[in-house]
Amino acid sequence: MFQAGYLTIKKQIIDKRKRIKYVLDYPNYEVKTSFYDYLLTLMVNVADKTLISDDLYDILEDVNLDQLENLIKRIFASIAYNNFTKNNLQNYEGFYASVLYAYFAALGIEMTAEDVTNQGRIDLTLKLNDKIYIFEFKINKEHPLKEVKEKRYFEKYLSEGDVYIIGIVFDKKQRNIGQFEWEKVS
């Protein structure tokens, strides 16, 4: 991907054994979003990915989080069952988070995965205009917002705009959302 121009050198590092290492990055916004669009095509079988992406952006921009649950269910319902054969993807929180990360990244939304706080890590933080969305993902557990509230993950963003905490529990048998809850905290 570097040779084709899809990645550029962000930083060159010479380690203590005189080997050269590179930190790569996308050369521009268009290549970055195009790359995530391509990943989505590989991961999710959706007839009109653009329509879902537009809907997803509008839902976040308008803070219509009840609709977010339905849209995320559509996304996961579109993943072919044979992606789960001969593996245990459905058992891992990271699988579900990666699918959503790819969608959000393709939208060009500012985000931080594994966002570190003084009390732990937020699974995923999105910033869209003056809105901050904090996502906590769980597999087959109840009360996904409990950890966010107890550890007050949202505190570091309270001065940046409206903060919404979103807890999603994925059901590994259904391979989709089992529970979805959200609250505004600011």
C-alpha positions in Angstrom: 0.0 0.0 0.0 3.0 2.3 0.6 4.4 1.7 -2.9 1.0 2.4 -4.5 0.7 5.7 -2.6 -2.2 4.7 -0.3 0.1 5.2 2.8 2.8 7.7 3.4 5.7 7.9 5.9 4.7 9.8 8.9 7.9 9.2 10.9 11.2 7.4 10.5 12.7 5.6 13.5 16.2 4.2 13.7 16.3 1.6 16.5 19.3 0.8 18.6 20.4 -1.9 16.2 20.4 0.6 13.3 17.3 -0.8 11.7 15.0 1.6 10.1 11.3 1.5 11.1 8.5 3.6 9.7 5.3 4.9 11.1 2.8 5.0 8.2 -0.3 7.1 7.8 -2.9 8.0 5.2 -1.8 10.7 2.8 -5.2 12.5 3.0 -8.8 12.3 4.2 -10.0 10.8 0.9 -7.6 7.9 0.9 -8.4 7.2 4.6 -12.2 7.1 4.1 -11.8 5.1 0.9 -9.7 2.5 2.7 -12.4 2.1 5.4 -15.1 1.9 2.7 -13.1 -1.0 1.1 -12.8 -2.7 4.5 -16.5 -2.4 5.0 -17.1 -4.1 1.6 -15.1 -7.0 2.8 -16.7 -7.3 6.2 -20.3 -6.4 5.6 -22.7 -7.5 2.8 -24.9 -4.4 2.5 -26.7 -3.6 -0.7 -26.3 0.1 -0.3 -23.4 0.9 2.0 -23.6 4.6 1.1 -27.2 4.8 2.3 -26.4 3.2 5.6 -23.3 5.5 6.0 -25.5 8.6 5.3 -28.1 7.4 7.7 -25.5 6.7 10.4 -24.0 10.2 10.0 -27.4 11.9 10.2 -28.4 9.9 13.3 -25.2 11.0 15.1 -25.5 14.6 13.9 -29.2 14.7 15.0 -28.6 12.7 18.2 -31.3 10.3 17.3 -29.9 7.4 19.3 -33.0 5.3 19.4 -32.5 5.0 15.6 -28.9 4.2 16.1 -29.8 0.9 17.7 -31.9 -0.1 14.7 -29.2 0.9 12.2 -26.5 -1.0 14.0 -28.8 -4.1 14.1 -29.1 -3.7 10.3 -25.4 -3.6 9.9 -24.8 -6.8 11.9 -27.7 -8.6 10.3 -26.0 -8.0 7.0 -22.9 -9.9 7.9 -22.9 -13.3 6.2 -23.2 -16.3 8.5 -20.3 -18.0 6.8 -18.0 -15.3 8.3 -18.6 -17.1 11.6 -18.0 -20.6 10.5 -14.8 -22.4 11.7 -14.0 -19.5 14.0 -15.3 -17.8 17.2 -15.5 -14.2 16.0 -18.9 -13.8 17.7 -17.3 -14.4 21.1 -15.1 -11.4 20.9 -16.0 -7.8 21.7 -13.2 -6.7 19.3 -15.0 -8.1 16.3 -18.1 -6.0 16.9 -16.1 -3.0 17.8 -14.0 -3.3 14.6 -17.1 -3.4 12.4 -18.4 -0.2 14.0 -15.0 1.4 14.0 -14.7 0.8 10.2 -18.1 2.4 9.6 -17.3 5.5 11.8 -13.9 5.8 10.2 -15.4 5.7 6.7 -17.6 8.6 7.7 -14.5 10.6 8.6 -15.7 11.2 12.2 -13.0 12.0 14.7 -12.6 9.0 17.1 -10.4 7.3 19.6 -10.4 3.6 20.2 -9.4 2.4 23.6 -9.5 6.0 24.8 -7.5 6.2 28.0 -8.8 8.0 31.2 -7.5 8.1 34.7 -9.9 5.2 35.6 -9.5 2.9 32.6 -10.3 2.8 28.9 -13.3 3.9 26.9 -14.0 1.3 24.2 -14.7 4.0 21.6 -15.1 7.8 21.6 -16.6 9.7 18.7 -16.5 13.5 18.3 -18.9 15.0 15.9 -19.2 18.8 16.0 -20.1 19.7 19.6 -21.2 16.2 20.5 -19.2 13.4 22.1 -20.3 9.8 22.0 -18.8 7.3 24.5 -19.4 3.7 23.6 -19.0 0.7 25.9 -19.2 -2.7 24.3 -19.9 -5.9 26.2 -20.6 -9.6 25.2 -23.6 -11.3 26.9 -23.6 -9.1 30.0 -26.2 -6.8 31.5 -25.9 -3.1 32.3 -23.3 -2.0 29.8 -23.3 1.6 31.2 -22.5 0.6 34.7 -18.7 0.7 34.1 -18.9 4.0 32.3 -20.8 5.6 35.2 -18.8 4.0 38.0 -15.4 5.0 36.4 -16.8 8.3 35.1 -15.2 7.9 31.7 -17.2 10.9 30.4 -15.6 13.4 32.8 -12.7 14.3 30.5 -15.1 15.5 27.8 -17.7 17.5 29.9 -16.2 20.8 28.8 -16.2 19.9 25.1 -19.9 19.7 24.4 -22.8 17.5 24.9 -21.7 14.0 26.1 -23.7 10.9 25.4 -22.8 7.5 26.8 -23.9 4.4 24.9 -23.8 0.9 26.1 -24.2 -2.0 23.7 -24.3 -5.7 24.7 -23.8 -8.0 21.8 -25.5 -11.4 21.9 -23.0 -14.0 20.6 -25.7 -16.5 19.7 -27.7 -13.9 17.6 -24.5 -12.1 16.5 -26.2 -8.8 16.9 -27.3 -6.3 19.6 -28.8 -8.0 22.6 -29.2 -4.8 24.7 -28.8 -1.1 23.9 -29.0 1.8 26.3 -27.9 5.4 26.3 -28.0 8.6 28.4 -27.0 12.2 28.1 -24.6 13.1 30.9 -23.9 16.8 30.3 
